[in-house]
Amino acid sequence: MAKELSEKTLEELWDLFPIFLVAHNDKWNAYYDEIEVYLKTVLSECPIERISHIGSTAISGIWAKDIVDILIEISKDSDMENTARIIEKNGFIRMSTEMGRISFNRGYTKDGFADKVFHVHLRYAGDNDELYFRDYLNEHTQIAKEYETIKLQLWKRFEHNRDAYTDAKAEFIRKWTSEAKKTYAGKYVIK
C-alpha cells in the first residue's frame, strides 16, 4: 500500500513528482479559467483583490511544467490564515507557509500527478512580481525563448530536485522582473 503524501520524505516526493516539461498547450488557459471560477465561488466571502494566471503556463509558446500556477492577492489588512483555511477546506493541500505567503497544491496524489494540477500562491495585494515577469515575456518573445532554453537545459539535470531547479532560474527571473517593473511601473498597484 502506497504511503500517504504526508508520510513521504522530500526525496520520495521529488521522485513521485519529478520536474517534467511539455510543449505549450492552450488547455492551460481553459484550466485556469475553470479554477478561477471555482476559487471566486469558494472565496466569495474573502477579501480577494485579484486572482491571476502566473508561471510558465501563462507565457505563450514556451515549454512548461504541466502545472497551472494561480496568484491570489488579498487585501493587506485581512487575515491571511482565514483565507488559507477556506482554500484548504476546498480541496487544496498546504505546501508551505512563510511571512505573508502561503502556497497550496491540488492534483498531487499518492500515485503521482492527477490530470489537472494546480499551484495556488496566496499573498497580500502588491506581492505580485510574477505578473510583471509574465507580461514582459509575453511581450518579448525572444526573452521568453531564452527562458525556455534555460528551463530545458535544467530539466533533466534537476529532474528530482525542485529547489535546485527553481534556484538555477532565479537570476534570470530577477533580471527580467526588474526590467519589467521599470517598463510597467505601477501597472499592478491596487488602489
C-alpha positions, 0 to 999 in steps of 0.5 A: 500500500502506497504511503500517504503524501504526508508520510513521504520524505522530500526525496520520495516526493521529488521522485513521485513528482519529478520536474517534467516539461511539455510543449505549450498547450492552450488547455492551460488557459481553459484550466485556469479559467475553470479554477478561477471560477471555482476559487471566486465561488469558494472565496466569495466571502474573502477579501480577494483583490485579484486572482491571476494566471502566473508561471510558465503556463501563462507565457505563450509558446514556451515549454512548461511544467504541466502545472497551472500556477494561480496568484491570489492577492488579498487585501493587506489588512485581512487575515491571511490564515482565514483565507488559507483555511477556506482554500484548504477546506476546498480541496487544496493541500498546504505546501508551505507557509512563510511571512505573508505567503502561503502556497497550496497544491491540488492534483498531487496524489499518492500515485503521482500527478492527477490530470489537472494540477494546480499551484495556488500562491496566496499573498497580500495585494502588491506581492505580485512580481510574477505578473510583471515577469509574465507580461514582459515575456509575453511581450518579448518573445525572444526573452521568453525563448531564452527562458525556455532554453534555460528551463530545458537545459535544467530539466533533466539535470534537476529532474528530482530536485525542485529547489535546485531547479527553481534556484538555477532560474532565479537570476534570470527571473530577477533580471527580467522582473526588474526590467519589467517593473521599470517598463510597467511601473505601477501597472499592478498597484491596487488602489 
